[in-house]
Amino acid sequence: MSKPLKLPFDPIARADQLWARRWGRVPSMAAITSIMRAQQILLARCDAVLKRMDLTFARYEALVLLTFSRAGELPLSKIGQRLMVHPTSVTNTVDRLERSGYVVRRRNPRDGRGVLAAITEAGAEVVEKATAALSDVHFGMGDYDAETCERIFWDLRKLRVSAGDFVDPDAPDPEDDEDADEDEDYERYG
């Protein structure tokens, strides 16, 4: 983890003030800058814990994903899709996990061309140790209580839905709304 800066002022708040003077107040600029800095801090905290196990957070996520699969293996394309990363990143992640002995690659018997990453016994053991270690430090989020973490999750979920990461099952279906209007009109006008 990088050495704390211990600046005598908040550089993001200062940038926000300077931005407001030059271009007008834009709270979203301060928000995104804070989110980006928070991501750096949290990633550094998690990576510091995982380094002892020859893992990074990206590699840890891949191992966890494999443990969630029924057979302990997934096609590389599916790993990329679920982790929402570029195929090159998946290849690099699996390369490193393979060198550490945490996964093995094998041909996909269903199509003969695709490649599966399969978690090894050593990978299953390290994911358990890593999960315990990350849980002990609250995944780097120890500055916040559980309620605040849940609120952060739900606040950021809206952004992920609007980016198209997934379809929000709680969102009203526009087609259902039209049907509701038709039903209301039918009841009203017979």
Secondary structure by P-SEA (a helix, b strand, c coil): ccccccccccaaaaaaaaaaacccccaaaaaaaaaaaaaaaaaaaaaaaaccccccaaaaaaaaaaaacccccccaaaaaaaacccaaaaaaaaaaaaaacccccccccccccbbbbbbcaaaaaaaaaaaaaaaaaccccccccaaaaaaaaaaaaaaaaaaccccccccccaaaaaaaaaaaaaaacc
